[in-house]
Amino acid sequence: MTDAISISNAQLRFGETAALDGVSLAIPQGTCFGIVGESGSGKTTLMRAVLGLQKLDQGEIRILGNPLVHSRAALKQRASFIQPIFQDPAASLSPRSRIRTLMNEVGTVLREPHAAMHERLRVILNRLGLPPGVIDKYPHEISGGQARRVAIARALLMKPSILIADEPTAGLDVSVQGDLLNLLQDIRRSDNITLVVISHNLAIVRLIAENAVVMRAGKVVEGGEVGSLFKSPREAYTRELLAAWPGVTQSKPTG
Ligand SMILES: Nc1ncnc2c1ncn2[C@@H]1O[C@H](COP(=O)(O)OP(=O)(O)OP(=O)(O)O)[C@@H](O)[C@H]1O
């Protein structure tokens, strides 16, 4: 089967900094893949490159077998099958618009009749444990955990086959981190979505991903199946990252 995402020798410099320094990896369809590394290792830059928001200096990215094209039309078309969940969802919501407006935009992009889109939204909100009335709120009227779920709801409304979540549990209480990861995992399995989780927290990736790579200074230093990768890491850097994160508890195992 064609890989969901394949990256070959991605290189990108910001002045003196090599943000991506020859990154190659392949993410099989329908799997959960982790990208871990300390702050500044290049994770977000890689995500932005995959979304087509950042051009590479060299190298190639393919999404579902197709080379990434940088045009407005291609960017718009890509949004229908690859969706990001950014680190700070509250910041990406317009403070002066109700959440309903944000969701309605999806209907416009998909050219979906209003009633059909709202029926799908009702099901998605229910699945995410959000009250239907949340769409009449402004972003400042909801909690951080709800903002994260609203961002996931919006992403799912686009019916993506690939979801890229950047630090999905950042800023959330430890008590809800496990629930959110379970939720993402359930959605991935039931909708057969490829889920890419980007985090500096190895405990999260260990909990949710099947395969992962470890990044440092723009390079992939280690990668493989998470069980063996984190049980017997080859690199001292990976061992340091592991030691820094004692673990996240999964409060309610599902599926
Ligand atoms: N727009 C930019 N201009 C200049 N330098 C940048 C830019 N974006 C990223 N960098 C640099 O590229 C390197 C990789 O940054 P990146 O944000 O991808 O790392 P990260 O692993 O996602 O970090 P974090 O976990 O803190 O988000 C860093 O040294 C960063 O300072």
Ligand as a Chemical Component Dictionary entry (heavy atoms), coordinates in Angstrom:
data_LIG
# 
_chem_comp.id                   LIG 
_chem_comp.type                 NON-POLYMER 
_chem_comp.pdbx_formal_charge   0 
_chem_comp.three_letter_code    LIG 
# 
loop_
_chem_comp_atom.comp_id 
_chem_comp_atom.atom_id 
_chem_comp_atom.alt_atom_id 
_chem_comp_atom.type_symbol 
_chem_comp_atom.charge 
_chem_comp_atom.model_Cartn_x 
_chem_comp_atom.model_Cartn_y 
_chem_comp_atom.model_Cartn_z 
_chem_comp_atom.pdbx_ordinal 
LIG N1  N1  N 0 10.654 30.918 10.787 1  
LIG C1  C1  C 0 11.821 30.648 11.332 2  
LIG N2  N2  N 0 12.857 31.520 11.225 3  
LIG C2  C2  C 0 14.057 31.242 11.748 4  
LIG N3  N3  N 0 14.354 30.118 12.420 5  
LIG C3  C3  C 0 13.374 29.218 12.577 6  
LIG C4  C4  C 0 12.060 29.433 12.047 7  
LIG N4  N4  N 0 11.294 28.359 12.353 8  
LIG C5  C5  C 0 12.088 27.508 13.042 9  
LIG N5  N5  N 0 13.325 28.021 13.171 10 
LIG C6  C6  C 0 14.461 27.360 13.823 11 
LIG O1  O1  O 0 14.551 26.047 13.294 12 
LIG C7  C7  C 0 14.861 25.109 14.325 13 
LIG C8  C8  C 0 13.750 24.057 14.398 14 
LIG O2  O2  O 0 12.563 24.684 14.929 15 
LIG P1  P1  P 0 11.189 23.903 15.131 16 
LIG O3  O3  O 0 10.184 24.901 15.585 17 
LIG O4  O4  O 0 10.893 23.123 13.924 18 
LIG O5  O5  O 0 11.552 22.914 16.314 19 
LIG P2  P2  P 0 10.578 22.052 17.247 20 
LIG O6  O6  O 0 11.264 20.758 17.436 21 
LIG O7  O7  O 0 9.225  22.033 16.662 22 
LIG O8  O8  O 0 10.568 22.885 18.584 23 
LIG P3  P3  P 0 9.346  23.119 19.642 24 
LIG O9  O9  O 0 9.127  21.772 20.286 25 
LIG O10 O10 O 0 9.921  24.129 20.580 26 
LIG O11 O11 O 0 8.174  23.614 18.859 27 
LIG C9  C9  C 0 15.032 25.919 15.603 28 
LIG O12 O12 O 0 16.396 26.188 15.768 29 
LIG C10 C10 C 0 14.253 27.179 15.326 30 
LIG O13 O13 O 0 14.784 28.260 16.069 31 
# 
loop_
_chem_comp_bond.comp_id 
_chem_comp_bond.atom_id_1 
_chem_comp_bond.atom_id_2 
_chem_comp_bond.value_order 
_chem_comp_bond.pdbx_ordinal 
LIG N1  C1  SING 1  
LIG C1  N2  SING 2  
LIG C1  C4  DOUB 3  
LIG N2  C2  DOUB 4  
LIG C2  N3  SING 5  
LIG N3  C3  DOUB 6  
LIG C3  C4  SING 7  
LIG C3  N5  SING 8  
LIG C4  N4  SING 9  
LIG N4  C5  DOUB 10 
LIG C5  N5  SING 11 
LIG N5  C6  SING 12 
LIG C6  O1  SING 13 
LIG C6  C10 SING 14 
LIG O1  C7  SING 15 
LIG C7  C8  SING 16 
LIG C7  C9  SING 17 
LIG C8  O2  SING 18 
LIG O2  P1  SING 19 
LIG P1  O3  DOUB 20 
LIG P1  O4  SING 21 
LIG P1  O5  SING 22 
LIG O5  P2  SING 23 
LIG P2  O6  DOUB 24 
LIG P2  O7  SING 25 
LIG P2  O8  SING 26 
LIG O8  P3  SING 27 
LIG P3  O9  DOUB 28 
LIG P3  O10 SING 29 
LIG P3  O11 SING 30 
LIG C9  O12 SING 31 
LIG C9  C10 SING 32 
LIG C10 O13 SING 33 
# 
